[in-house]
Amino acid sequence: MTEEKLGPILFDIPGDLEYDAGFLESLGHRVMVCHGPEHASLCPILSGTGCPTAEAAHGIVFALDLDRPQHRAILKTYRDLLRDDVAIRVVVKPEQAERYSELLRGLRVWTHQPVAGDFDAFAAEVEAAEL
């Protein structure tokens, strides 16, 4: 692949969830991981101090639990504050896709465990925005 790294991709995932970042890394992307805010603490992006990790990302895979109000607020803030060319994929249970359809409007949603083909298409979108 390329020696120069492509734009970074942020995985917002719970601490007990693992995704194989190796596929995206093999395509040349740097993968950053955030496990969301600790219980009883506020995510920096919601506190007004910003989040350099999210702000640097060219793509975000968001798999935090939308049943938690703070996680919904994080996703809404991403939509409102991040550049329009940041690709966002949201991983939810099918019933959450329906329950939070308004929040998810305009975003691409995966209602299944993402596989290599999903990540390949996502990486292509991130790379296209970098051109």
VENKAGI-V77800 format. One record per backbone hydrogen bond with DSSP energy under -1.0 kcal/mol. CO is the residue of the C=O (numbers start at 0). NH is the residue of the N-H. If there is no record, write none. Layout:
<<CO;NH> <CO;NH>>
This chain:
<<7;57> <8;31> <9;60> <10;33> <11;62> <13;16> <18;20> <20;24> <21;25> <23;28> <24;27> <27;5> <29;8> <31;10> <33;12> <37;40> <42;45> <42;46> <43;48> <43;49> <50;54> <51;55> <57;86> <58;9> <59;88> <60;11> <61;90> <64;67> <67;71> <68;72> <69;73> <70;74> <71;75> <72;76> <73;77> <74;78> <75;79> <76;80> <77;81> <82;85> <86;59> <87;107> <88;61> <89;109> <92;96> <93;97> <94;98> <95;99> <97;100> <99;103> <103;106> <107;89> <109;91> <114;118> <115;119> <116;120> <117;121> <118;122> <119;123> <120;124> <121;125> <122;126> <123;127> <124;128>>
